Amino acid sequence: MSLNKSFNPRANFPYPENTDGHYLEVKKDDGTIFDKDYPYIDYSKSFKFKRFWVRFLLYLIVFPFSYIRMGLRIRGKKNIRKNKKLLKQGAISIANHVNMWDYIAVMNAIKPFRPYLLAWNKNVSGESGLLVRLVGGIPIPENDPQATIVYIDALKKMFDDGGWLHIYPEGSMWEYYRYIRPFKKGIAHLARMSHKPIVPMGFSYRRSSWIRRKLFKQPAVFNLCIGEPIFLDETLSGPEQEIDLVKRCHKAVCDLAGISEEENGYEPVFNFDKRLDF
């Protein structure tokens, strides 16, 4: 299903030791507190108005430009079209997180669906926070049980309204990283809570042209491949059901990204110890 066997960019980035670690610095913090009073999904008229115009600009300028900026090729849109009736009732999508622009590619691939995005809260309080919010970013609260309850309730309402949520189950962005890192089990918790299908996607790479490599320091261009929806196995229950789902999701993203079992391995798929040398 992948566009080709995954090209290895062999990019020289300071990937952290922990598989969900962040290495890009957020230089500003506007002081936003993500507590029980924060509007994790903003339903105000003014915010909806701003989102409308951002969406307009995405269609008019950003989506077309993303094909040029990323060298983007998308395959598997038929899996969205043929399951459109099902997905209109709500869905969860997942992908490996490999570029600052890859969420633009995801939004482009699944249009006209308008996804929300689970976002690292530092990105929402940072210099690009407003833009992250306007493209659907929902910050994840940390170390605050009351805020977590409000956040989960907001997600439940979003799913009840037929919303689409995109998740990066590796937990952080590693630019041009070839392999698929261990997943967090939160995708299974959300699938059980929402009873929505998971749409797997995989980013892989093609070798950049000489001009891109020399002038723009871009070691590779991007493929995005969309797979068939994945469902909970209702014959299983509890932890077994979650483990089974995460394993199948991890394998699907590996396949879509052109990563073979021999190269990446499907075990273990959880970042319990977060070690890169798993």
C-alpha positions, 0 to 999 in steps of 0.5 A: 500500500506504500508508494514505494520502499521507504527511502532513508533520508539519514537526516542528522537531527538531535533525536532524544534518547526517549522515543517520545522526547521533544528536541525542538525548543518552544521559545515563547510561553504566553502563560496560558494555564490549561486547567478545568476552566480552559476551553479545550474546544472553543465553540464561541462565535468569534472563534468559529468565524476565525476558523472559517477564514483559516479554512478558506486560506488552507484550501486557497493557498496552503493545501496547494502550496504543501504539494510544492513545499513537501514534494507531497504525494498522497495515495489511498484517498479511496479509503476515505471516499468509500468509507465516507458514510461511516467516517461522517459519524466520527473517526480517529486518524493516526500517523507518524510525526515527521515534519512541521507540515505533516498535519497540513498534509493530513488535513489535505488528504482527508478534506472535506473532513475537518479534524481536530488535533491532540497537541503538546500544550507547549505548542499551544502556549508558544509562539504559534499557539493561536494558529495551532488552535485555529487548525484544530489543536486541542492541548493536553493538560498535564498533572491536573486531574480536574483539567483532565476530566474537563478535557476528556468531556470535551473530546466526548462531546466532539465525538458525539457530534461526529468529529474527527480527531487526529493523533500522533501516537509516537508522542512527538515530532522527529523530522525525517525519521524513517522508522516507526517509534513505539506508540502510546496506548492512549489511542486505544483508550480513545477508541474504546471511549468513542467507539470510533474507527481508527484511520491509519496513515504513514509518511515515507520519503523519496530522495530530494532533487539536487536543488532541494538538497543544496538550496533548501537543505531538504534531504527528502520529499514526502509520501502520505499513504492512507489505509483502511479503517481499523476497528476494536476487536469486540471479542476481546475485552479490557487490556487485551482489547487495547493491546491488540488494537495498538499492535494492529495500528502500529503494524498498519502505519509501518506497512503504509510507511514502507517499513518491513517487519525485519527493519522496524519490528512490531514488538514492542509497540508501546513506549513503556520505557521510552528507550530508542534502543528498544 
